[in-house]
């Protein structure tokens, strides 16, 4: 099934909701970065949230999420835009920690204590940013706290990634539900009951749950109205030309040092792992363009 997300409302427009199946995106990230099982879960959950948050905006707006904990994987950086494009990486992709006693991946332990920052580029002169301390490092809890604290929107965020024994990705997805002004206490109570009693998101996706079906589990089949569907994909904006511009910015002395020491330059995009080689001849041309 191709990755996509759904936008919806629920309980007679008292609730705004988003859901996503992101198995292919998380799988591609795992292959590109060769992440460990727990790092895959941490990055994958963040990619899922980012895709849904990107769909909340319009035009050329985009967001950057940074989860900066003191755990062994270091920072997680993820970008998303309104077109369904997401990309991301972890600082130390191969770092891992033992699973919890119940067998679950210890995402909170691999992330550690720190901060969650969301930067919104809304096409204005200055970006908007919000930062909150990490509640648990489990991603869903942290974004639930972020929405309530930084955006003053009571929300529930559920995300999950199921990793196979060979570190490949079996399933990934998530949901965000937000309480709109005027929602009744009855609606909020029912929503809390449903979310508390529902199976894990990754298990539902593994069983073939679509984003539409996922929202029906979260909200109830009779309580959800689908508004729109959007394909999502792991898409990086890097290119050899962008790296060439960066190399030019280093100055002729630095470029000459590359030529003399290595006879070439190899650049690697942190977001997608793509490598770009600049030969001696190409570096000489970049010097001439400085």
QUITA-V407598 format. One record per residue. N is the residue number from 0. RES is the residue in one letter. PHI is phi in whole degrees, 0 to 359 (* if undefined). Layout:
# QUITA-V407598
((N,RES,PHI) (N,RES,PHI))
This chain:
# QUITA-V407598
((0,X,*) (1,X,290) (2,X,293) (3,X,200) (4,X,234) (5,X,235) (6,X,255) (7,X,204) (8,X,238) (9,X,215) (10,X,51) (11,X,56) (12,X,67) (13,X,275) (14,X,232) (15,X,256) (16,X,219) (17,X,222) (18,X,215) (19,X,212) (20,X,249) (21,X,232) (22,X,302) (23,X,293) (24,X,298) (25,X,293) (26,X,298) (27,X,295) (28,X,297) (29,X,297) (30,X,292) (31,X,292) (32,X,256) (33,X,53) (34,X,288) (35,X,292) (36,X,302) (37,X,286) (38,X,296) (39,X,298) (40,X,295) (41,X,295) (42,X,293) (43,X,297) (44,X,298) (45,X,292) (46,X,300) (47,X,296) (48,X,297) (49,X,299) (50,X,300) (51,X,292) (52,X,294) (53,X,301) (54,X,285) (55,X,280) (56,X,247) (57,X,227) (58,X,60) (59,X,264) (60,X,290) (61,X,210) (62,X,232) (63,X,235) (64,X,249) (65,X,232) (66,X,250) (67,X,245) (68,X,252) (69,X,264) (70,X,283) (71,X,294) (72,X,277) (73,X,71) (74,X,284) (75,X,250) (76,X,237) (77,X,223) (78,X,249) (79,X,209) (80,X,233) (81,X,282) (82,X,267) (83,X,88) (84,X,269) (85,X,227) (86,X,205) (87,X,182) (88,X,204) (89,X,244) (90,X,296) (91,X,234) (92,X,295) (93,X,269) (94,X,295) (95,X,210) (96,X,221) (97,X,298) (98,X,291) (99,X,293) (100,X,300) (101,X,276) (102,X,93) (103,X,286) (104,X,295) (105,X,273) (106,X,298) (107,X,300) (108,X,288) (109,X,286) (110,X,272) (111,X,82) (112,X,267) (113,X,167) (114,X,223) (115,X,249) (116,X,237) (117,X,240) (118,X,251) (119,X,254) (120,X,261) (121,X,262) (122,X,80) (123,X,262) (124,X,296) (125,X,237) (126,X,280) (127,X,256) (128,X,221) (129,X,226) (130,X,226) (131,X,225) (132,X,291) (133,X,292) (134,X,279) (135,X,220) (136,X,79) (137,X,273) (138,X,75) (139,X,300) (140,X,300) (141,X,292) (142,X,285) (143,X,302) (144,X,292) (145,X,300) (146,X,298) (147,X,291) (148,X,270) (149,X,274) (150,X,248) (151,X,53) (152,X,237) (153,X,301) (154,X,217) (155,X,229) (156,X,238) (157,X,234) (158,X,220) (159,X,205) (160,X,224) (161,X,254) (162,X,250) (163,X,285) (164,X,299) (165,X,270) (166,X,76) (167,X,287) (168,X,262) (169,X,269) (170,X,198) (171,X,204) (172,X,177) (173,X,179) (174,X,213) (175,X,228) (176,X,238) (177,X,231) (178,X,276) (179,X,271) (180,X,304) (181,X,92) (182,X,297) (183,X,281) (184,X,297) (185,X,298) (186,X,296) (187,X,297) (188,X,296) (189,X,294) (190,X,297) (191,X,299) (192,X,297) (193,X,293) (194,X,293) (195,X,294) (196,X,262) (197,X,283) (198,X,293) (199,X,297) (200,X,303) (201,X,298) (202,X,293) (203,X,297) (204,X,294) (205,X,300) (206,X,281) (207,X,100) (208,X,295) (209,X,276) (210,X,303) (211,X,297) (212,X,294) (213,X,298) (214,X,292) (215,X,294) (216,X,292) (217,X,291) (218,X,259) (219,X,102) (220,X,304) (221,X,271) (222,X,250) (223,X,237) (224,X,236) (225,X,288) (226,X,252) (227,X,188) (228,X,233) (229,X,216) (230,X,290) (231,X,232) (232,X,205) (233,X,282) (234,X,220) (235,X,256) (236,X,259) (237,X,290) (238,X,199) (239,X,294) (240,X,297) (241,X,296) (242,X,291) (243,X,298) (244,X,298) (245,X,294) (246,X,294) (247,X,303) (248,X,295) (249,X,286) (250,X,98) (251,X,297) (252,X,298) (253,X,292) (254,X,296) (255,X,298) (256,X,295) (257,X,298) (258,X,296) (259,X,287) (260,X,276) (261,X,238) (262,X,75) (263,X,191) (264,X,222) (265,X,243) (266,X,246) (267,X,229) (268,X,283) (269,X,296) (270,X,287) (271,X,236) (272,X,81) (273,X,292) (274,X,253) (275,X,231) (276,X,258) (277,X,247) (278,X,286) (279,X,303) (280,X,297) (281,X,293) (282,X,296) (283,X,299) (284,X,293) (285,X,294) (286,X,300) (287,X,294) (288,X,274) (289,X,294))
